[in-house]
């Protein structure tokens, strides 16, 4: 079985060198540049692990190293996130038994490295890349860390052209914006490391970040400033069988089909008609998947009308006041039950409908990935308008810890164009603090604010702006 | 709440204040911009060589000066929302042309006949491909001929018939 997409209207998938990996004793074809999870999925393997207590099958969910659903034993190392680990020829993959056996230590050589820099940017998505490039071009020494095998965050999976202003990438597809930012990154003085996770923040006169790279290298970076741009993680929705392989987050689906070119299923149900659900629905059609419908619990479509209209013109129904009430199947999704909701969000009896799908794509919102900020000790608040738990910050994106900034979705769920502006503002602020190229930094900060404010004038930004104002006020009261 | 907020489908009633007047439609190709929400976006106004598309601000919906619009279709190719079409009622006695953005495979070829789909993706007749422009950014701009009374109805193509 090969679920790889070989022809796509927008994307080209580079598959230069074939390699082989082994799942238990089974030989599996893979291509260099694929993650283990993507290669397994392409060969029809949808189960990556079993739950410890009830042995329920676990599959791919988030696809970006955040959910732990795809942990497997790789070359003797337990609990490897297969969705962010690239294949290597001859790699041995095993299912974990129970809680997993300890690593075979003789096979692991651990290296150590110590670095000193002005600024560490955590996360290489639109916000992190913009922050790193802005700061570096203003004379700051920058070290950028990203836990994925490729930088670019969610941009690298967006086939649609971006809205926004023509001065800032509007009309350019997300995948192309990622290429532009990566070219700028390479031209700049930023040093970066991929496949690397920040595992802790501590202080030794100055802030220190501990970074683990590919389970093999420990990097200790002493810095002056930190910009956290860790993005967000997909929300779950409670319904029976929501843990079955085949129930995936929208970002996971995008990763599989648009980064690795693997068809996530044949027939799809999308839950949630915000911009993410509408966009992923359109992208699924582009990848050759039959999208049966989009269900949305709210009485109206949350995303832009133009995104909804694109999908409707393809014949995909959007059912508002409907939700999923169960997934069907034993080892993976074989169907879904949807139901109408009344004005009090209660299921209307007798409206259950079973639909044949093998893919249920959840696009029911995101939660800021605030872990590092909280571990570092930033004051926090629960702001529903911003997606939940956020570090309290001001308009300049500064947290309650001096010198620690945040930008992008981790500061409140918004979208990539605003994330890029926030990144630039945070990067410019660090440059202003340093006093290097101060007037240029101030100019960039001012222009970025102007643009950010223009983007937020849409009624679609009202809610997030309300949340932002609350959090800015909290910061002023604390400081 | 307007109905389109629940359906995702605009009706001619929703668009009535934004469409070109009947006399302008009858004169030949003209842009039909089906974008009525306040969203931050402006590539259409930037690309128009004739200054026919204005955005009062980044988020206000575009306004078209139909006397300046030549129906060239540059805006069809750049609209991130795939919400701009060109309609040419002067094409033939019985047929009108509709220009649509297209981002699926296979790429249609001149002379092929497809199902003509309305704004809900329902087949409403036949569409004959008259011209295909493949843009560098991989959007394809397809011009189809449909029965004249379908010019303001057809907004996509579906299955290939021949």
Interface residues (C-beta under 8 A of the other chain):
Chain A: X7 X8 X9 X10 X159 X160 X161 X162 X163 X164 X165 X166 X170 X171 X172 X173 X176 X273 X285 X286 X288 X299 X300 X301 X304 X305 X306 X307 X308 X309 X310 X311 X312 X313 X314 X315 X316 X318 X320 X417 X454 X455 X456 X457 X458 X459 X460
Chain B: X1 X4 X5 X6 X7 X8 X9 X10 X34 X35 X36 X37 X38 X39 X40 X41 X42 X43 X46 X47 X57 X58 X59 X78 X79 X80 X81 X82 X83 X103 X104 X105 X107 X117 X118 X119 X120 X121 X122 X137 X138 X139 X155 X156 X158
